[in-house]
Amino acid sequence: MFDLIKHLVKNDIQHTVSDNENITVTHNLDLEDISGVDALPDNLTVGGWLDLRGTSITALPDNLTVGGGLDLSGTSITALPDNLTVGG
């Protein structure tokens, strides 16, 4: 599985990790065309937009919250989870 925390740290993307290991990205998360993005952790919160264009992800995680827009263009995602929240 794609190591999101490693990616966030390497790219100096502002985020927090709660005691129960839920990740919150403060602003936008642009993963467009990044190889190896095949899954994201459950309970992920992105404060701004989430761009997954051109990734190999096939399903969104449970309890995903996106404060802005969500771009899934060029992915193999065919269904959205019931507990998905998108604000923009």
N, C-alpha and C positions, 0 to 999 in steps of 0.2 A: 504494500500500500504506500502511496505517496506520503512522505514525511512532511506534513504541513508546518510543524513547528520549526524544523530545520530550515525550510524555505523562508519562513517569516524572519527568523534570526539572520540568515545569510543576506537577505535583501533589506534588512533594517526596517521591516514593516511593523508599525506600532500595534501591539497586541497584549492581551493578558490571558493567563491560564488560571482558572479557579482551582480551589482545593480538590474538587471532584474531576479535575482535568478537562473541563469545558473550555473551549478556546473562543475568545472574543477578539475580532480584528476591529480596531477602532474606526478605520476609514474604509477605503476601497480595497478590494482584493482582485488583482488582475492576474489570472493564470492562463491567459490566452496562449495557445500553441506551446505550452510547456510540456515536454515529453515526460511520461511517467505519472501524470495526474490521472489516476484511474479510480480513486475513491477519496472521499473527505470524511473527517470524523463526525460522529453523531454529536448533536447539541452545539454545532458551530453557529456563531453569531457574527455577521459582517455588518458593520455600521453603515457603510455606503453601498456601492454596487459590487456585484460579484460577476466576473467575466470568466466563463469556462469555455469559450469558443475554441474549437479545434483541439480539445483535449480528448483523451480516451475514456473519460468517465461514462459509466453506463447507468448509474442511479444516483440520486441525491440522498444525502444522509437524513436520518430521522431528526426531527426538531431543528431543521435549518431555518434560521431567521436572517433575512437580508433587508437592511434598512432602505436601500435604493433599488436599482434595477437588477435583473438577473438575465444574463445572456447565455443561452445554451446552444447557439448556432453551431452547426458542424459537430455536434455530439451525437451519441447513440441513445440518448435518454428518450424513452417513449412514454413514460408515465411520471407523474409528480406525486410525492408523498402527501397524504392527507394533512399532516402536521407542518407543512411548508408555510412560512410567512414571508411575503415580499411586500415591501412598503412603497416601492417606486414603480 
